[in-house]
């Protein structure tokens, strides 16, 4: 059965206390997110500090999240690793804990040797070995490796490749992927600043960091766009973009966690080598959060 990714999912932040994963906080955050209209959650994406997580921690986090995420919502887990066999092993492990699908970021260390044929072989081996669907993950700004639309088109024919998260932020690429994709192949985007535009060229949904903080507003934007209420959707997009940029390209994971704390979630601290924001930067985040709250209230009233 194809994955239903029509909607918004947050790439959830991983809570840490004293540099250790906080499973209780993960469950509590997921329980609160599941009281909104989110389609599900993604664990261990880039914003989940996946590069800093051991495999045993990933498995325990998947189990904790599944306790809080109902079976009618989607639990995605990032299992990207440098070695193909390690991706397969971790994908099997999180599937046993209830993951509905895995998201696999491109390897990057040997990027000069990662030809299109090599990437196709890598993902085909993962799809062959994974007991749950595999979502491709394109984020060239972080990896230096690009899954081109031509590569994605070739991989989409595999029965266990279940879609792609396209995080380059290039709407033209999103449109190309949608045009090449077979029927029912989800193309979800990872850049909140281009969410409305991406939906307009056919994206299925989005996995965006700002949905950790204001999930209801992200869901509202998705619903307005799908309903053809373009003026309202565009106004909400413009309201969301400043804080969305601050918690990604601006301040990164520390900024995201600061914003989540303002919204009443339990994000914990970043894992070292990342460090919390200083007071000046927290004030910046607070100002953007308050501005968004005010603008969103005005949009709702109008």
WOMOQUI-V33005 format. One record per residue. N is the residue number from 0. RES is the residue in three letters. OMEGA is omega in radians with two decimals (* if undefined). NEAR is the number of other C-alpha atoms within 10 Angstrom. D_FIRST is the distance of its C-alpha to the first C-alpha in Angstrom with 1 decimal. Layout:
# WOMOQUI-V33005
[[N;RES;OMEGA;NEAR;D_FIRST] [N;RES;OMEGA;NEAR;D_FIRST]]
This chain:
# WOMOQUI-V33005
[[0;UNK;3.14;6;0.0] [1;UNK;3.07;13;3.8] [2;UNK;3.06;16;6.5] [3;UNK;-3.13;17;8.9] [4;UNK;3.13;21;12.1] [5;UNK;-3.12;16;14.3] [6;UNK;-3.06;22;17.4] [7;UNK;3.02;27;19.6] [8;UNK;3.00;32;19.4] [9;UNK;2.93;27;22.6] [10;UNK;-2.81;27;23.0] [11;UNK;3.05;28;25.0] [12;UNK;3.09;29;28.4] [13;UNK;-3.14;30;29.2] [14;UNK;3.06;25;32.3] [15;UNK;2.97;19;35.1] [16;UNK;-3.07;14;38.4] [17;UNK;3.07;11;41.1] [18;UNK;3.07;12;38.7] [19;UNK;-3.13;14;36.5] [20;UNK;-3.14;20;33.0] [21;UNK;-3.06;18;33.2] [22;UNK;3.14;20;30.4] [23;UNK;3.11;14;31.8] [24;UNK;3.09;20;31.8] [25;UNK;3.11;25;28.2] [26;UNK;-3.10;21;27.3] [27;UNK;3.11;16;29.6] [28;UNK;-3.13;23;28.3] [29;UNK;3.10;23;24.7] [30;UNK;3.13;16;25.9] [31;UNK;3.10;13;27.7] [32;UNK;-3.10;26;24.9] [33;UNK;3.00;18;22.6] [34;UNK;3.07;11;25.4] [35;UNK;-3.14;13;24.6] [36;UNK;3.11;17;22.0] [37;UNK;3.13;20;20.2] [38;UNK;-3.13;22;16.5] [39;UNK;3.12;25;16.9] [40;UNK;2.97;25;18.9] [41;UNK;2.98;26;19.2] [42;UNK;2.95;28;21.5] [43;UNK;2.85;26;23.7] [44;UNK;3.13;25;23.5] [45;UNK;3.13;21;26.8] [46;UNK;3.05;24;28.0] [47;UNK;3.13;21;27.2] [48;UNK;-3.07;19;29.9] [49;UNK;-3.11;20;27.4] [50;UNK;-3.09;13;30.2] [51;UNK;-3.03;15;32.4] [52;UNK;3.03;16;30.1] [53;UNK;-3.12;9;30.5] [54;UNK;-3.13;18;27.7] [55;UNK;3.07;11;28.9] [56;UNK;3.13;14;29.0] [57;UNK;-3.13;22;25.4] [58;UNK;-3.14;21;24.3] [59;UNK;3.09;16;26.5] [60;UNK;3.11;25;25.3] [61;UNK;3.14;27;21.6] [62;UNK;3.14;19;22.7] [63;UNK;-3.14;21;24.9] [64;UNK;-3.12;28;22.4] [65;UNK;3.08;22;19.8] [66;UNK;-3.07;14;22.7] [67;UNK;-3.10;17;23.0] [68;UNK;-3.11;21;19.4] [69;UNK;-3.09;14;17.9] [70;UNK;3.09;13;14.5] [71;UNK;3.00;8;13.5] [72;UNK;-3.04;18;14.4] [73;UNK;3.00;22;13.1] [74;UNK;3.05;23;15.2] [75;UNK;3.11;28;15.4] [76;UNK;3.09;31;18.2] [77;UNK;-3.12;28;20.2] [78;UNK;-3.13;27;21.1] [79;UNK;3.07;24;23.1] [80;UNK;-3.10;19;26.1] [81;UNK;-3.10;13;28.6] [82;UNK;-3.13;10;28.0] [83;UNK;-3.09;17;24.9] [84;UNK;3.12;14;25.4] [85;UNK;3.06;15;25.7] [86;UNK;-3.13;26;22.4] [87;UNK;-3.11;23;20.7] [88;UNK;-3.14;15;22.9] [89;UNK;3.10;22;22.2] [90;UNK;3.09;29;18.4] [91;UNK;-3.09;19;18.6] [92;UNK;-3.13;21;21.1] [93;UNK;3.05;27;19.2] [94;UNK;3.10;22;16.0] [95;UNK;3.13;15;18.4] [96;UNK;3.03;17;19.5] [97;UNK;3.08;22;16.2] [98;UNK;3.11;27;14.9] [99;UNK;-3.14;20;11.2] [100;UNK;3.10;27;11.7] [101;UNK;3.11;33;15.0] [102;UNK;-3.00;25;17.1] [103;UNK;3.06;24;19.5] [104;UNK;3.10;26;22.7] [105;UNK;2.93;25;24.7] [106;UNK;-3.01;18;27.6] [107;UNK;-3.01;17;30.9] [108;UNK;-3.13;12;34.0] [109;UNK;-2.98;9;34.5] [110;UNK;-3.11;13;33.3] [111;UNK;3.11;9;36.0] [112;UNK;-3.08;10;34.5] [113;UNK;3.09;17;30.9] [114;UNK;3.05;12;30.8] [115;UNK;3.14;16;27.8] [116;UNK;3.12;9;27.6] [117;UNK;3.12;11;27.8] [118;UNK;3.11;20;25.0] [119;UNK;3.14;17;22.7] [120;UNK;3.11;14;23.7] [121;UNK;-3.08;18;23.2] [122;UNK;3.09;23;19.6] [123;UNK;3.10;20;18.7] [124;UNK;3.10;15;20.3] [125;UNK;3.13;23;18.5] [126;UNK;3.08;23;15.0] [127;UNK;-3.03;16;16.4] [128;UNK;-3.08;18;17.6] [129;UNK;3.10;22;15.2] [130;UNK;3.11;20;13.2] [131;UNK;-3.11;21;10.7] [132;UNK;-3.12;25;9.6] [133;UNK;3.00;31;12.9] [134;UNK;3.03;27;14.1] [135;UNK;-3.12;24;17.3] [136;UNK;-3.14;25;20.2] [137;UNK;3.09;24;23.2] [138;UNK;-3.01;20;26.3] [139;UNK;3.14;16;29.3] [140;UNK;3.10;11;31.9] [141;UNK;-3.00;13;31.2] [142;UNK;-3.01;14;30.6] [143;UNK;-3.12;14;32.6] [144;UNK;-3.10;22;29.7] [145;UNK;2.93;20;27.7] [146;UNK;-3.09;20;24.3] [147;UNK;3.06;13;25.4] [148;UNK;3.12;18;23.3] [149;UNK;3.08;13;24.2] [150;UNK;-3.14;14;22.8] [151;UNK;3.12;21;19.6] [152;UNK;3.13;18;19.3] [153;UNK;-3.11;12;19.9] [154;UNK;-3.09;22;17.4] [155;UNK;3.12;21;14.6] [156;UNK;3.12;13;14.6] [157;UNK;-3.05;14;13.5] [158;UNK;-3.13;13;10.0] [159;UNK;2.96;21;10.0] [160;UNK;-2.91;25;11.6] [161;UNK;3.14;27;9.4] [162;UNK;3.13;28;12.4] [163;UNK;2.89;23;16.0] [164;UNK;-3.08;24;18.5] [165;UNK;-3.02;25;21.6] [166;UNK;3.12;24;24.6] [167;UNK;-3.08;18;27.5] [168;UNK;-3.10;18;28.3] [169;UNK;-3.08;14;28.9] [170;UNK;3.10;22;27.7] [171;UNK;3.09;12;28.5] [172;UNK;3.10;17;26.1] [173;UNK;3.13;24;23.3] [174;UNK;3.11;20;24.2] [175;UNK;3.12;16;24.2] [176;UNK;3.13;24;20.8] [177;UNK;-3.13;22;19.4] [178;UNK;-3.11;14;21.4] [179;UNK;-2.99;15;20.2] [180;UNK;3.03;21;16.5] [181;UNK;-3.14;13;14.3] [182;UNK;3.09;8;12.7] [183;UNK;-3.13;13;9.9] [184;UNK;-3.05;21;11.1] [185;UNK;2.97;24;12.4] [186;UNK;3.12;26;16.1] [187;UNK;-3.04;30;17.5] [188;UNK;-3.09;28;21.2] [189;UNK;-3.12;24;23.4] [190;UNK;-3.06;24;26.7] [191;UNK;-3.09;26;27.8] [192;UNK;3.14;19;30.8] [193;UNK;-3.09;17;28.8] [194;UNK;-3.12;26;26.0] [195;UNK;-3.13;24;27.3] [196;UNK;-3.13;19;28.0] [197;UNK;3.08;27;24.6] [198;UNK;-3.13;22;23.0] [199;UNK;3.10;16;25.5] [200;UNK;2.96;17;24.4] [201;UNK;3.10;18;20.7] [202;UNK;-3.11;24;19.3] [203;UNK;-3.06;22;16.1] [204;UNK;-3.06;25;17.8] [205;UNK;2.99;31;20.0] [206;UNK;-2.95;28;20.7] [207;UNK;-3.03;26;24.4] [208;UNK;-3.08;28;27.2] [209;UNK;3.10;28;29.0] [210;UNK;2.97;24;26.2] [211;UNK;-2.95;27;27.6] [212;UNK;-3.09;26;30.8] [213;UNK;-3.08;21;30.2] [214;UNK;-3.10;22;26.6] [215;UNK;3.14;17;27.6] [216;UNK;3.11;20;29.3] [217;UNK;3.09;27;26.3] [218;UNK;3.12;21;24.0] [219;UNK;3.10;17;26.9] [220;UNK;3.11;26;27.1] [221;UNK;-3.10;23;23.4] [222;UNK;3.12;15;24.0] [223;UNK;-3.13;18;27.3] [224;UNK;-3.13;21;26.0] [225;UNK;-3.14;16;23.1] [226;UNK;-3.14;10;25.8] [227;UNK;3.12;11;28.1] [228;UNK;-2.88;12;30.7] [229;UNK;-3.13;15;31.6] [230;UNK;3.13;11;35.0] [231;UNK;3.14;17;33.8] [232;UNK;-3.12;20;30.8] [233;UNK;3.10;17;33.1] [234;UNK;3.12;14;35.7] [235;UNK;3.07;23;33.2] [236;UNK;-3.13;23;32.0] [237;UNK;3.11;14;35.7] [238;UNK;-3.08;20;36.3] [239;UNK;-2.92;25;33.4] [240;UNK;-3.10;18;34.2] [241;UNK;3.12;18;37.3] [242;UNK;3.11;26;36.0] [243;UNK;3.11;26;32.7] [244;UNK;-3.10;19;34.7] [245;UNK;-3.08;21;37.0] [246;UNK;3.06;23;34.3] [247;UNK;-3.08;20;32.8] [248;UNK;-3.11;10;35.2] [249;UNK;-3.06;14;38.2] [250;UNK;3.08;18;38.4] [251;UNK;-3.07;17;35.1] [252;UNK;3.10;27;33.8] [253;UNK;3.09;26;37.2] [254;UNK;3.10;26;37.2] [255;UNK;-3.11;28;33.7] [256;UNK;3.07;27;34.9] [257;UNK;3.13;26;38.1] [258;UNK;3.10;26;36.3] [259;UNK;3.12;23;33.9] [260;UNK;3.10;14;37.1] [261;UNK;-3.13;15;38.6] [262;UNK;3.06;13;35.6] [263;UNK;3.08;11;36.1] [264;UNK;-3.12;21;33.3] [265;UNK;-3.05;22;34.1] [266;UNK;-3.04;24;33.5] [267;UNK;3.13;24;36.2] [268;UNK;2.98;23;37.9] [269;UNK;3.05;26;36.6] [270;UNK;3.10;21;36.8] [271;UNK;0.40;11;39.7] [272;UNK;3.08;6;40.5] [273;UNK;-3.13;13;39.2] [274;UNK;3.11;11;41.6] [275;UNK;3.09;18;41.6] [276;UNK;3.00;20;43.0] [277;UNK;-3.01;10;46.7] [278;UNK;3.13;9;48.2] [279;UNK;-3.14;9;48.6] [280;UNK;3.07;16;45.0] [281;UNK;3.09;18;43.9] [282;UNK;3.10;13;46.2] [283;UNK;3.11;13;44.5] [284;UNK;-3.14;23;41.1] [285;UNK;3.12;16;42.6] [286;UNK;3.11;13;44.1] [287;UNK;3.12;20;40.9] [288;UNK;-3.14;23;39.0] [289;UNK;3.09;13;41.8] [290;UNK;3.11;16;41.9] [291;UNK;-3.14;21;38.2] [292;UNK;3.14;16;38.7] [293;UNK;-3.13;12;41.6] [294;UNK;-3.14;17;40.0] [295;UNK;3.10;17;36.8] [296;UNK;3.13;11;39.1] [297;UNK;3.12;10;41.1] [298;UNK;3.13;13;38.0] [299;UNK;-3.14;9;36.8] [300;UNK;-3.11;7;40.3] [301;UNK;*;7;40.7]]
